[in-house]
Amino acid sequence: MKKIFLAVLALIIGASSFAFGREARLVRYPHYHDGRIVFSYLGDIWTANENGQNVQRLTVTRARDVYGRFSPDGKWIAFSSERNGNLDVFIIPSEGGGAKQLTFHSSDDAVLGWRPDSGAVLFSANRGEDFTPQLYLVSVAGGMPTKAGTDMGVQAAYSLDGRRLAYTPKSQVYWRKFYRGATQSDIVVMDVAAKKFTQITDFDGLDSWPMWGHDGSIYFVSDREGNGLTNIWRIPDSGGKADQVTSFKSGDVRWPAVSADGKVIVFEHDFGLWKLDLNSRKTNPITLNIAAETQENLSEVQTFNSQADDYDLAPSSRRLALSIHGEIFTAPVEEGDLKQVTDGPARDRSVAYAPDGKSLSFVSDRSGREELYVSSTDGAGEARQITDLIH
């Protein structure tokens, strides 16, 4: 097949409205420290007081900045950014300033948290030849990352004293697709010094995002109610009977993170952010009114050179479908017009043409988790979600 090279792709995006101060939706990946939260919005890292005031934008890049986590001492925020083409680990002063890159690898490095002494960032990445997710630590001073001590891991958190690490070995996608050797997503605790491993949950469903509370319990997200919804549960650190902490009847709990003192969990729910006080077990929404321009100019010209994440050739061989910076486009192989198929804050990727060339499939996190969608090739109408991994 003739090789197709995409040298330069230029597009003009028109702005349809001004951005006024209003409640922000699709605010993602929160973390809490001493009355403040860090979160991702419009692809950048922001902070605010827990009452929604004193909103500050810490990063302003065209890249996707996500998974912000305060260091336990409150001085730094670690986050993942794809400003160099894939997700790497960066840190930035919590009051704002220049960002420092800590990892330089072709894999995606997803920040999970910190070592309790604030000296290293904990992250997950598929760096091995078998593409198994592993847990790593990278020092804030830089240098080569080191493995955290587990044979695999997707989500993880240290106990408050740093002596143990709770983690989920395998991702939800892994066990739901029943890959060879796949088991359910359970929570395992590692004794860091003794390298002793104890599985503390054994549920034929989703147990994920383990977090250590100040009471010594491990809090986590599970769909064990049986209604297809995820809520926060807790279990003794030695295992045993789990009890339910939140009781949402609609909408999932997603991307929770616990404060360094183990007293507060913040999480995504119903396209907004929520706070859970572990002493009272009360949950409250966090309202953020953000006034920010969503584009640099009313008309913006962007040039992309060798920055396509994914592409697929149409059955007719006349057009290409491309995923660039989280949006889907189609472009002519020789002559014709460029068309933008998706446009929004979600990350759209892994695009593919239908065999008849009339539709496109792609993966998007617009629902809060990555699902498969189908759209017309010209982007007319709403994309249709065709998978629901929670069920």
Secondary structure as a PSIPRED ss2 file (coil, helix, strand):
# PSIPRED VFORMAT (PSIPRED V4.0)

   1 M C   1.000  0.000  0.000
   2 K C   1.000  0.000  0.000
   3 K C   1.000  0.000  0.000
   4 I C   1.000  0.000  0.000
   5 F C   1.000  0.000  0.000
   6 L C   1.000  0.000  0.000
   7 A C   1.000  0.000  0.000
   8 V C   1.000  0.000  0.000
   9 L E   0.000  0.000  1.000
  10 A E   0.000  0.000  1.000
  11 L E   0.000  0.000  1.000
  12 I E   0.000  0.000  1.000
  13 I E   0.000  0.000  1.000
  14 G E   0.000  0.000  1.000
  15 A C   1.000  0.000  0.000
  16 S C   1.000  0.000  0.000
  17 S C   1.000  0.000  0.000
  18 F C   1.000  0.000  0.000
  19 A C   1.000  0.000  0.000
  20 F C   1.000  0.000  0.000
  21 G C   1.000  0.000  0.000
  22 R E   0.000  0.000  1.000
  23 E E   0.000  0.000  1.000
  24 A C   1.000  0.000  0.000
  25 R C   1.000  0.000  0.000
  26 L C   1.000  0.000  0.000
  27 V C   1.000  0.000  0.000
  28 R E   0.000  0.000  1.000
  29 Y E   0.000  0.000  1.000
  30 P E   0.000  0.000  1.000
  31 H E   0.000  0.000  1.000
  32 Y E   0.000  0.000  1.000
  33 H E   0.000  0.000  1.000
  34 D C   1.000  0.000  0.000
  35 G C   1.000  0.000  0.000
  36 R E   0.000  0.000  1.000
  37 I E   0.000  0.000  1.000
  38 V E   0.000  0.000  1.000
  39 F E   0.000  0.000  1.000
  40 S E   0.000  0.000  1.000
  41 Y E   0.000  0.000  1.000
  42 L C   1.000  0.000  0.000
  43 G C   1.000  0.000  0.000
  44 D E   0.000  0.000  1.000
  45 I E   0.000  0.000  1.000
  46 W E   0.000  0.000  1.000
  47 T E   0.000  0.000  1.000
  48 A E   0.000  0.000  1.000
  49 N E   0.000  0.000  1.000
  50 E C   1.000  0.000  0.000
  51 N C   1.000  0.000  0.000
  52 G C   1.000  0.000  0.000
  53 Q C   1.000  0.000  0.000
  54 N C   1.000  0.000  0.000
  55 V C   1.000  0.000  0.000
  56 Q E   0.000  0.000  1.000
  57 R E   0.000  0.000  1.000
  58 L C   1.000  0.000  0.000
  59 T C   1.000  0.000  0.000
  60 V C   1.000  0.000  0.000
  61 T C   1.000  0.000  0.000
  62 R C   1.000  0.000  0.000
  63 A C   1.000  0.000  0.000
  64 R C   1.000  0.000  0.000
  65 D E   0.000  0.000  1.000
  66 V E   0.000  0.000  1.000
  67 Y E   0.000  0.000  1.000
  68 G E   0.000  0.000  1.000
  69 R E   0.000  0.000  1.000
  70 F E   0.000  0.000  1.000
  71 S C   1.000  0.000  0.000
  72 P C   1.000  0.000  0.000
  73 D C   1.000  0.000  0.000
  74 G C   1.000  0.000  0.000
  75 K C   1.000  0.000  0.000
  76 W E   0.000  0.000  1.000
  77 I E   0.000  0.000  1.000
  78 A E   0.000  0.000  1.000
  79 F E   0.000  0.000  1.000
  80 S E   0.000  0.000  1.000
  81 S E   0.000  0.000  1.000
  82 E C   1.000  0.000  0.000
  83 R C   1.000  0.000  0.000
  84 N C   1.000  0.000  0.000
  85 G C   1.000  0.000  0.000
  86 N C   1.000  0.000  0.000
  87 L C   1.000  0.000  0.000
  88 D E   0.000  0.000  1.000
  89 V E   0.000  0.000  1.000
  90 F E   0.000  0.000  1.000
  91 I E   0.000  0.000  1.000
  92 I E   0.000  0.000  1.000
  93 P E   0.000  0.000  1.000
  94 S C   1.000  0.000  0.000
  95 E C   1.000  0.000  0.000
  96 G C   1.000  0.000  0.000
  97 G C   1.000  0.000  0.000
  98 G C   1.000  0.000  0.000
  99 A C   1.000  0.000  0.000
 100 K E   0.000  0.000  1.000
 101 Q E   0.000  0.000  1.000
 102 L C   1.000  0.000  0.000
 103 T C   1.000  0.000  0.000
 104 F C   1.000  0.000  0.000
 105 H C   1.000  0.000  0.000
 106 S C   1.000  0.000  0.000
 107 S C   1.000  0.000  0.000
 108 D C   1.000  0.000  0.000
 109 D C   1.000  0.000  0.000
 110 A E   0.000  0.000  1.000
 111 V E   0.000  0.000  1.000
 112 L E   0.000  0.000  1.000
 113 G E   0.000  0.000  1.000
 114 W E   0.000  0.000  1.000
 115 R C   1.000  0.000  0.000
 116 P C   1.000  0.000  0.000
 117 D C   1.000  0.000  0.000
 118 S C   1.000  0.000  0.000
 119 G C   1.000  0.000  0.000
 120 A E   0.000  0.000  1.000
 121 V E   0.000  0.000  1.000
 122 L E   0.000  0.000  1.000
 123 F E   0.000  0.000  1.000
 124 S E   0.000  0.000  1.000
 125 A E   0.000  0.000  1.000
 126 N C   1.000  0.000  0.000
 127 R C   1.000  0.000  0.000
 128 G C   1.000  0.000  0.000
 129 E C   1.000  0.000  0.000
 130 D C   1.000  0.000  0.000
 131 F C   1.000  0.000  0.000
 132 T C   1.000  0.000  0.000
 133 P C   1.000  0.000  0.000
 134 Q E   0.000  0.000  1.000
 135 L E   0.000  0.000  1.000
 136 Y E   0.000  0.000  1.000
 137 L E   0.000  0.000  1.000
 138 V E   0.000  0.000  1.000
 139 S E   0.000  0.000  1.000
 140 V C   1.000  0.000  0.000
 141 A C   1.000  0.000  0.000
 142 G C   1.000  0.000  0.000
 143 G C   1.000  0.000  0.000
 144 M C   1.000  0.000  0.000
 145 P C   1.000  0.000  0.000
 146 T E   0.000  0.000  1.000
 147 K E   0.000  0.000  1.000
 148 A C   1.000  0.000  0.000
 149 G C   1.000  0.000  0.000
 150 T C   1.000  0.000  0.000
 151 D C   1.000  0.000  0.000
 152 M C   1.000  0.000  0.000
 153 G C   1.000  0.000  0.000
 154 V C   1.000  0.000  0.000
 155 Q E   0.000  0.000  1.000
 156 A E   0.000  0.000  1.000
 157 A E   0.000  0.000  1.000
 158 Y E   0.000  0.000  1.000
 159 S C   1.000  0.000  0.000
 160 L C   1.000  0.000  0.000
 161 D C   1.000  0.000  0.000
 162 G C   1.000  0.000  0.000
 163 R C   1.000  0.000  0.000
 164 R E   0.000  0.000  1.000
 165 L E   0.000  0.000  1.000
 166 A E   0.000  0.000  1.000
 167 Y E   0.000  0.000  1.000
 168 T E   0.000  0.000  1.000
 169 P C   1.000  0.000  0.000
 170 K C   1.000  0.000  0.000
 171 S C   1.000  0.000  0.000
 172 Q H   0.000  1.000  0.000
 173 V H   0.000  1.000  0.000
 174 Y H   0.000  1.000  0.000
 175 W H   0.000  1.000  0.000
 176 R H   0.000  1.000  0.000
 177 K C   1.000  0.000  0.000
 178 F C   1.000  0.000  0.000
 179 Y C   1.000  0.000  0.000
 180 R C   1.000  0.000  0.000
 181 G C   1.000  0.000  0.000
 182 A C   1.000  0.000  0.000
 183 T C   1.000  0.000  0.000
 184 Q C   1.000  0.000  0.000
 185 S E   0.000  0.000  1.000
 186 D C   1.000  0.000  0.000
 187 I C   1.000  0.000  0.000
 188 V E   0.000  0.000  1.000
 189 V E   0.000  0.000  1.000
 190 M E   0.000  0.000  1.000
 191 D E   0.000  0.000  1.000
 192 V C   1.000  0.000  0.000
 193 A C   1.000  0.000  0.000
 194 A C   1.000  0.000  0.000
 195 K C   1.000  0.000  0.000
 196 K E   0.000  0.000  1.000
 197 F E   0.000  0.000  1.000
 198 T E   0.000  0.000  1.000
 199 Q E   0.000  0.000  1.000
 200 I C   1.000  0.000  0.000
 201 T C   1.000  0.000  0.000
 202 D C   1.000  0.000  0.000
 203 F C   1.000  0.000  0.000
 204 D C   1.000  0.000  0.000
 205 G C   1.000  0.000  0.000
 206 L E   0.000  0.000  1.000
 207 D E   0.000  0.000  1.000
 208 S E   0.000  0.000  1.000
 209 W E   0.000  0.000  1.000
 210 P E   0.000  0.000  1.000
 211 M E   0.000  0.000  1.000
 212 W E   0.000  0.000  1.000
 213 G C   1.000  0.000  0.000
 214 H C   1.000  0.000  0.000
 215 D C   1.000  0.000  0.000
 216 G C   1.000  0.000  0.000
 217 S C   1.000  0.000  0.000
 218 I E   0.000  0.000  1.000
 219 Y E   0.000  0.000  1.000
 220 F E   0.000  0.000  1.000
 221 V E   0.000  0.000  1.000
 222 S E   0.000  0.000  1.000
 223 D C   1.000  0.000  0.000
 224 R C   1.000  0.000  0.000
 225 E C   1.000  0.000  0.000
 226 G C   1.000  0.000  0.000
 227 N C   1.000  0.000  0.000
 228 G C   1.000  0.000  0.000
 229 L C   1.000  0.000  0.000
 230 T C   1.000  0.000  0.000
 231 N E   0.000  0.000  1.000
 232 I E   0.000  0.000  1.000
 233 W E   0.000  0.000  1.000
 234 R E   0.000  0.000  1.000
 235 I E   0.000  0.000  1.000
 236 P C   1.000  0.000  0.000
 237 D C   1.000  0.000  0.000
 238 S C   1.000  0.000  0.000
 239 G C   1.000  0.000  0.000
 240 G C   1.000  0.000  0.000
 241 K C   1.000  0.000  0.000
 242 A C   1.000  0.000  0.000
 243 D E   0.000  0.000  1.000
 244 Q E   0.000  0.000  1.000
 245 V C   1.000  0.000  0.000
 246 T C   1.000  0.000  0.000
 247 S C   1.000  0.000  0.000
 248 F C   1.000  0.000  0.000
 249 K C   1.000  0.000  0.000
 250 S C   1.000  0.000  0.000
 251 G C   1.000  0.000  0.000
 252 D C   1.000  0.000  0.000
 253 V C   1.000  0.000  0.000
 254 R E   0.000  0.000  1.000
 255 W E   0.000  0.000  1.000
 256 P E   0.000  0.000  1.000
 257 A E   0.000  0.000  1.000
 258 V E   0.000  0.000  1.000
 259 S C   1.000  0.000  0.000
 260 A C   1.000  0.000  0.000
 261 D C   1.000  0.000  0.000
 262 G C   1.000  0.000  0.000
 263 K C   1.000  0.000  0.000
 264 V E   0.000  0.000  1.000
 265 I E   0.000  0.000  1.000
 266 V E   0.000  0.000  1.000
 267 F E   0.000  0.000  1.000
 268 E E   0.000  0.000  1.000
 269 H E   0.000  0.000  1.000
 270 D C   1.000  0.000  0.000
 271 F C   1.000  0.000  0.000
 272 G E   0.000  0.000  1.000
 273 L E   0.000  0.000  1.000
 274 W E   0.000  0.000  1.000
 275 K E   0.000  0.000  1.000
 276 L E   0.000  0.000  1.000
 277 D E   0.000  0.000  1.000
 278 L C   1.000  0.000  0.000
 279 N C   1.000  0.000  0.000
 280 S C   1.000  0.000  0.000
 281 R C   1.000  0.000  0.000
 282 K E   0.000  0.000  1.000
 283 T E   0.000  0.000  1.000
 284 N E   0.000  0.000  1.000
 285 P E   0.000  0.000  1.000
 286 I E   0.000  0.000  1.000
 287 T C   1.000  0.000  0.000
 288 L C   1.000  0.000  0.000
 289 N E   0.000  0.000  1.000
 290 I E   0.000  0.000  1.000
 291 A C   1.000  0.000  0.000
 292 A C   1.000  0.000  0.000
 293 E C   1.000  0.000  0.000
 294 T C   1.000  0.000  0.000
 295 Q C   1.000  0.000  0.000
 296 E C   1.000  0.000  0.000
 297 N C   1.000  0.000  0.000
 298 L C   1.000  0.000  0.000
 299 S E   0.000  0.000  1.000
 300 E E   0.000  0.000  1.000
 301 V E   0.000  0.000  1.000
 302 Q E   0.000  0.000  1.000
 303 T E   0.000  0.000  1.000
 304 F E   0.000  0.000  1.000
 305 N C   1.000  0.000  0.000
 306 S C   1.000  0.000  0.000
 307 Q C   1.000  0.000  0.000
 308 A E   0.000  0.000  1.000
 309 D E   0.000  0.000  1.000
 310 D E   0.000  0.000  1.000
 311 Y E   0.000  0.000  1.000
 312 D E   0.000  0.000  1.000
 313 L E   0.000  0.000  1.000
 314 A C   1.000  0.000  0.000
 315 P C   1.000  0.000  0.000
 316 S C   1.000  0.000  0.000
 317 S C   1.000  0.000  0.000
 318 R C   1.000  0.000  0.000
 319 R E   0.000  0.000  1.000
 320 L E   0.000  0.000  1.000
 321 A E   0.000  0.000  1.000
 322 L E   0.000  0.000  1.000
 323 S E   0.000  0.000  1.000
 324 I E   0.000  0.000  1.000
 325 H C   1.000  0.000  0.000
 326 G C   1.000  0.000  0.000
 327 E E   0.000  0.000  1.000
 328 I E   0.000  0.000  1.000
 329 F E   0.000  0.000  1.000
 330 T E   0.000  0.000  1.000
 331 A E   0.000  0.000  1.000
 332 P E   0.000  0.000  1.000
 333 V C   1.000  0.000  0.000
 334 E C   1.000  0.000  0.000
 335 E C   1.000  0.000  0.000
 336 G C   1.000  0.000  0.000
 337 D C   1.000  0.000  0.000
 338 L C   1.000  0.000  0.000
 339 K E   0.000  0.000  1.000
 340 Q E   0.000  0.000  1.000
 341 V C   1.000  0.000  0.000
 342 T C   1.000  0.000  0.000
 343 D C   1.000  0.000  0.000
 344 G C   1.000  0.000  0.000
 345 P C   1.000  0.000  0.000
 346 A C   1.000  0.000  0.000
 347 R C   1.000  0.000  0.000
 348 D E   0.000  0.000  1.000
 349 R E   0.000  0.000  1.000
 350 S E   0.000  0.000  1.000
 351 V E   0.000  0.000  1.000
 352 A E   0.000  0.000  1.000
 353 Y E   0.000  0.000  1.000
 354 A C   1.000  0.000  0.000
 355 P C   1.000  0.000  0.000
 356 D C   1.000  0.000  0.000
 357 G C   1.000  0.000  0.000
 358 K C   1.000  0.000  0.000
 359 S E   0.000  0.000  1.000
 360 L E   0.000  0.000  1.000
 361 S E   0.000  0.000  1.000
 362 F E   0.000  0.000  1.000
 363 V E   0.000  0.000  1.000
 364 S E   0.000  0.000  1.000
 365 D C   1.000  0.000  0.000
 366 R C   1.000  0.000  0.000
 367 S C   1.000  0.000  0.000
 368 G C   1.000  0.000  0.000
 369 R C   1.000  0.000  0.000
 370 E C   1.000  0.000  0.000
 371 E E   0.000  0.000  1.000
 372 L E   0.000  0.000  1.000
 373 Y E   0.000  0.000  1.000
 374 V E   0.000  0.000  1.000
 375 S E   0.000  0.000  1.000
 376 S E   0.000  0.000  1.000
 377 T C   1.000  0.000  0.000
 378 D C   1.000  0.000  0.000
 379 G C   1.000  0.000  0.000
 380 A C   1.000  0.000  0.000
 381 G C   1.000  0.000  0.000
 382 E C   1.000  0.000  0.000
 383 A C   1.000  0.000  0.000
 384 R E   0.000  0.000  1.000
 385 Q E   0.000  0.000  1.000
 386 I C   1.000  0.000  0.000
 387 T C   1.000  0.000  0.000
 388 D C   1.000  0.000  0.000
 389 L C   1.000  0.000  0.000
 390 I C   1.000  0.000  0.000
 391 H C   1.000  0.000  0.000
